[in-house]
Amino acid sequence: MKRGFVVAGLACLVIAASASGCARDPSGRRDTSNAVTGGPSSARHSVAMAGGQLVVAEHRIYVRTANGDRVEAVDAASGKTLWVTPGKARPLWAWRDRVALLVPGPKGKLVIQVALDTRDGPEILVTSSVLGVPDWVPLYDVAEQRRSVVHRVRARSEGNELWLVWWAQDQAITGVRPPAPEHESSGGVRVDLSTGAVAALDEPVLPPDPDQAIPASLSGWKLSRGRLWAPCRCGGPDKPVRAGRFAVSVELEIERLEKQERVWLLRWAADTGQPAEPVLLHQGAGLFTILSGDGVNVLTSENARTWTINDLETGRRRGQVSLRGLAEVSILGERLFEVHGKNYRFQLDAYDVATGKRLWKRPLWSPRQFPPVP
């Protein structure tokens, strides 16, 4: 929808040209007092959006530059650029005061770099050995007149390790019936963030998140009661998901005679699977829902423009916001981030959850437009 590598001979290397080495205290330990965050964030690590072009954390956003394949760090409060990598890079994951980047390594083979994000720029802590991604797989998706290469990655930190899985496909574009893909690849690695050692995964699957586990069986709710229950339009979860102390499901109830719709938050205790009190989120006609990318909020709307934000665990209303489009939404801390666009032009907007006020906006990298292939 959420690490360490073979240290390349350098204990610390500065990505940004303005930075100058790793600060250490008199005892020789690394000084992290200048890092962007002093400790673990209360928000869930980070969320990847826009097909992996940006990673959103509570205090920072790491995004592909609008005119190239580098990564810039953006202040989440102001939307201002803080630093830019001097070379090609792709954001993967962010946690506490660290960010993981996918970068071309020796002979162009992809590796991972983990950097300490400081106010003066990033300091590379460790660089992995080669990941084993095939040479034909690009850093980002490639869209050309007659060729498309899709590269999807998912990453998550787990203790002192960073897990990464990828899937890639090289497809010729020839019109109505394209041929079979020329290349296809999938795989995964586990990276030790202390040594940089890389170990291949047996299956390209991230480890289960214990905080997202739900009971094997849920009882109590019979979705009938003489009414029509339908999948929520746009983005309600189609099966129960974990939200704090509960397993939850967002359901759309339609009363045909009254021409009324209701969006319900159905809840079960996560430890026993027994039903808890449901919460009515929205009532009206033609209702829409969006499950936010962070997995802990649900948005509801009657017109797909003005959206009510609710906590997915309690159903508590957090605020209301008018969005520009119906695209990706993630909420971290007290800010909502929306990726939207039209005519192949995309942008990132940030909003204050409590007031609904748009805080800032910035353009995102957008693909080239090509005429139709005959």
C-alpha positions in Angstrom: 0.0 0.0 0.0 5.2 -0.4 4.5 19.1 -1.9 5.8 22.4 -2.2 6.0 24.8 -3.0 3.4 28.4 -3.7 2.8 30.0 -0.5 3.9 31.8 0.7 0.8 35.1 1.5 2.6 33.7 4.7 4.0 32.1 5.0 7.3 30.2 8.0 6.0 29.9 9.7 2.7 27.9 12.9 2.0 25.4 12.8 -0.8 24.8 16.5 -0.9 27.7 18.6 -2.2 27.2 21.1 0.6 27.6 18.5 3.4 31.1 17.7 4.7 31.5 14.4 6.5 30.0 12.8 9.6 30.0 14.7 12.8 31.1 12.7 15.9 31.2 13.6 19.5 34.5 13.5 21.6 34.0 9.8 22.3 34.1 9.0 18.6 30.4 8.2 18.3 28.3 9.6 15.5 26.6 12.9 16.5 22.9 12.6 15.5 21.7 15.8 17.3 21.4 17.5 13.9 19.2 14.8 12.5 15.8 15.8 11.2 13.9 13.8 14.0 15.2 13.0 17.4 13.5 9.6 17.7 10.9 7.3 16.3 7.9 9.1 14.8 4.5 8.5 16.3 3.3 8.0 12.7 3.6 4.8 10.9 7.1 4.9 9.3 6.5 6.1 5.7 4.2 5.6 2.7 5.2 5.2 -0.9 3.0 7.0 -3.5 2.8 7.6 -7.2 4.2 4.3 -8.2 7.3 4.7 -6.1 8.2 8.3 -7.2 7.9 9.6 -3.7 8.0 8.4 -0.1 6.1 10.4 2.5 7.1 10.5 6.1 5.7 12.7 8.9 8.5 15.3 8.7 10.1 14.8 5.3 9.0 13.9 1.8 11.5 12.2 -0.5 10.5 12.7 -4.1 11.8 12.2 -7.6 12.9 15.6 -9.0 10.4 17.0 -11.6 13.0 17.1 -14.3 15.2 14.1 -13.7 16.1 10.9 -11.9 17.5 12.4 -8.7 15.8 12.6 -5.3 15.1 15.8 -3.4 14.2 16.0 0.3 11.2 18.3 0.9 10.1 19.8 4.3 6.6 18.4 5.0 5.5 21.6 6.7 6.5 24.1 4.1 7.0 22.1 0.9 10.5 23.7 0.4 13.4 21.6 -1.0 16.1 21.0 1.6 18.6 19.0 -0.4 19.0 17.1 -3.7 21.1 14.0 -4.4 23.9 14.8 -6.8 23.3 11.5 -8.8 20.5 9.3 -9.8 18.4 7.8 -6.9 15.0 6.5 -6.1 13.3 6.8 -2.6 12.4 3.5 -1.0 11.6 3.9 2.7 12.0 6.4 5.6 12.0 5.7 9.3 13.1 7.9 12.3 15.9 10.1 10.9 16.9 7.7 8.1 16.1 7.3 4.4 16.8 4.4 2.1 17.6 5.1 -1.5 17.9 2.8 -4.6 20.9 4.0 -6.6 23.1 2.7 -9.5 26.2 1.1 -8.0 29.3 -0.5 -9.6 28.8 -1.0 -13.4 25.3 0.5 -13.1 24.0 -2.4 -11.0 21.4 -1.3 -8.4 22.4 -1.1 -4.7 20.8 0.5 -1.7 22.2 3.4 0.3 20.9 4.3 3.8 21.5 7.9 4.8 21.1 9.9 8.0 18.9 12.9 7.1 20.3 16.0 8.8 19.4 19.6 8.5 22.6 20.1 6.5 22.0 17.3 4.1 22.1 13.5 4.1 25.1 11.5 5.4 25.4 8.0 3.9 25.7 5.5 6.7 26.0 2.3 4.6 25.9 1.1 1.1 24.7 -2.4 0.2 26.3 -4.9 -2.0 24.7 -5.5 -5.4 21.1 -6.5 -5.0 20.9 -8.9 -8.0 18.3 -7.0 -9.9 18.7 -7.8 -13.7 20.7 -5.2 -15.7 17.7 -4.4 -18.0 15.6 -3.2 -15.0 15.7 0.6 -14.9 15.7 2.8 -11.8 12.3 4.1 -12.6 9.6 3.2 -15.1 10.4 3.9 -18.7 7.8 5.1 -21.2 8.9 5.4 -24.8 7.2 5.5 -28.1 7.1 1.8 -28.6 8.5 0.4 -25.3 7.3 0.4 -21.7 9.3 -0.9 -18.7 7.5 -1.1 -15.4 9.5 -1.3 -12.2 7.6 -1.7 -9.0 9.3 -2.0 -5.6 8.1 -2.3 -2.0 10.3 -1.9 1.1 10.0 -2.1 4.8 12.3 -1.9 7.8 12.2 -4.7 10.2 14.4 -4.4 13.3 17.9 -4.0 11.9 17.1 -5.1 8.4 15.6 -3.6 5.3 13.4 -5.9 3.2 13.0 -5.1 -0.5 10.9 -6.9 -3.2 10.6 -5.9 -6.8 8.7 -6.8 -10.0 9.6 -5.6 -13.4 8.4 -6.1 -17.0 9.7 -5.0 -20.4 6.9 -4.7 -22.9 6.9 -3.7 -26.5 4.0 -1.4 -27.5 2.7 -2.3 -30.9 -1.0 -1.2 -30.8 -4.1 -3.1 -29.9 -2.5 -6.5 -29.3 1.0 -6.2 -27.9 3.2 -9.3 -27.9 4.2 -11.1 -24.7 6.7 -9.3 -22.5 10.3 -9.4 -23.7 11.5 -9.6 -20.1 9.9 -10.2 -16.7 11.6 -10.4 -13.3 10.7 -10.5 -9.7 12.7 -11.0 -6.5 13.5 -9.8 -3.1 16.4 -9.3 -0.7 17.0 -8.8 3.0 19.7 -6.3 3.9 21.5 -6.1 7.2 21.8 -2.5 8.1 24.9 -3.0 10.3 27.1 -4.9 7.9 25.5 -4.2 4.5 25.2 -8.0 3.8 22.5 -8.9 1.3 20.5 -12.1 1.4 18.1 -13.2 -1.3 14.5 -14.1 -0.2 13.0 -17.4 -1.2 9.8 -15.6 -2.3 9.4 -11.9 -3.3 7.2 -11.2 -0.3 7.6 -8.8 2.6 7.4 -10.3 6.1 4.0 -10.1 7.8 3.6 -7.1 10.0 2.5 -8.2 13.5 0.8 -4.9 14.0 -1.5 -5.7 11.0 -2.5 -9.2 12.0 -6.3 -10.0 12.2 -8.1 -12.9 13.9 -8.4 -16.1 11.9 -12.2 -15.9 12.2 -14.6 -13.0 12.7 -18.1 -13.5 14.0 -21.3 -11.6 14.6 -21.9 -9.4 11.6 -24.5 -10.7 9.1 -24.4 -8.2 6.2 -28.0 -8.8 5.1 -30.9 -7.5 7.4 -33.1 -6.9 4.4 -30.8 -4.4 2.9 -28.4 -4.4 0.0 -24.7 -4.3 1.0 -22.4 -3.3 -1.8 -18.6 -2.7 -2.2 -17.7 0.9 -1.3 -17.0 3.0 -4.4 -13.4 3.9 -5.1 -11.5 2.7 -2.1 -13.2 0.9 0.8 -11.3 -2.2 1.9 -12.9 -5.3 0.3 -11.9 -7.4 3.3 -11.2 -6.7 7.0 -8.0 -4.9 7.8 -6.2 -4.2 11.1 -6.7 -0.8 12.7 -5.2 -0.6 16.2 -7.3 -2.6 18.6 -9.7 -3.7 16.0 -10.1 -5.6 12.7 -12.3 -3.3 10.6 -14.3 -3.3 7.4 -15.9 -0.4 5.6 -19.3 -1.3 4.2 -21.8 0.5 2.0 -25.5 0.0 3.0 -28.1 0.9 0.4 -31.8 1.3 1.3 -33.5 1.2 -2.1 -36.9 2.4 -1.0 -35.6 5.4 0.8 -32.9 6.0 -1.8 -30.4 6.4 1.1 -26.9 5.1 1.6 -24.9 4.7 4.7 -21.2 4.0 5.1 -20.6 1.9 8.2 -17.3 1.1 10.0 -17.8 -2.5 11.2 -15.4 -3.6 13.9 -14.1 -6.7 15.6 -11.8 -7.0 18.6 -8.4 -7.9 17.2 -7.6 -10.3 20.0 -10.8 -12.3 20.0 -12.6 -11.7 16.7 -15.8 -10.8 18.6 -17.9 -7.9 17.2 -17.6 -4.4 18.6 -20.0 -1.5 18.3 -20.2 -0.3 14.6 -19.8 3.3 13.7 -21.9 5.2 11.2 -19.4 7.3 9.1 -21.6 9.0 6.5 -25.2 9.1 5.3 -26.5 10.4 2.0 -26.8 9.5 -1.7 -24.1 8.4 -4.1 -21.4 8.0 -1.4 -17.7 7.4 -2.1 -14.9 6.2 0.1 -11.1 6.2 0.0 -8.9 4.2 2.3 -5.8 6.3 2.8 -2.4 4.9 1.9 -1.2 5.1 5.5 -3.9 2.5 6.3 -5.2 4.3 9.4 -7.8 6.7 8.0 -10.9 6.5 5.8 -12.4 9.3 3.8 -16.0 9.6 2.8 -17.8 11.9 0.4 -21.2 12.5 -1.3 -19.8 14.4 -4.2 -16.2 13.1 -4.6 -14.9 16.5 -3.9 -15.5 17.5 -0.2 -14.3 14.6 1.9 -14.7 13.8 5.6 -11.7 12.3 7.3 -12.3 9.6 9.9 -10.0 7.5 12.1 -10.2 3.9 10.9 -9.9 2.5 14.4 -12.5 4.6 16.2 -14.5 6.2 13.5 -13.7 9.6 15.1 -14.0 12.5 12.7 -10.7 14.2 12.2 -11.6 16.9 9.7 -12.9 17.8 6.3 -11.0 18.7 3.1 -11.8 19.6 -0.5 -9.5 17.7 -2.8 -8.6 18.6 -6.4 -9.0 15.1 -7.8 -9.8 11.5 -7.0 -6.3 10.0 -6.7 -3.9 8.8 -4.0 -4.2 10.1 -0.5 -2.0 9.5 2.5 -2.2 11.1 6.0 0.8 11.3 8.3 0.6 13.2 11.5 -1.6 16.2 11.0 -1.1 16.5 7.3 -2.9 15.0 4.3 -1.0 14.5 1.1 -2.7 14.1 -2.3 -1.2 13.1 -5.6 -3.4 14.1 -8.5 -3.3 15.4 -12.1 -4.7 15.4 -15.6 -3.3 15.3 -19.1 -0.2 13.6 -17.8 0.7 16.5 -15.5 0.8 15.5 -11.8 1.3 17.4 -8.6 1.5 16.9 -4.8 -0.7 18.9 -2.5 -0.4 19.1 1.3 -3.4 19.9 3.5 -3.9 20.6 7.3 -6.2 17.8 8.5 -7.9 19.8 11.2 -8.7 22.9 9.1 -8.8 21.5 5.6 -6.5 24.4 4.4 -4.1 23.6 1.6 -0.6 24.3 2.9 1.4 24.0 -0.3 1.6 22.4 -3.7 4.5 21.3 -6.0 4.7 19.7 -9.4 5.8 16.0 -9.8 7.7 14.3 -12.5 5.4 13.6 -15.4 5.8 11.2 -18.3 6.3 12.3 -21.9 3.2 12.3 -24.1 3.3 10.3 -27.3 0.9 10.0 -30.2 -1.1 6.8 -30.5 0.8 3.8 -31.7 -0.7 2.5 -35.0 
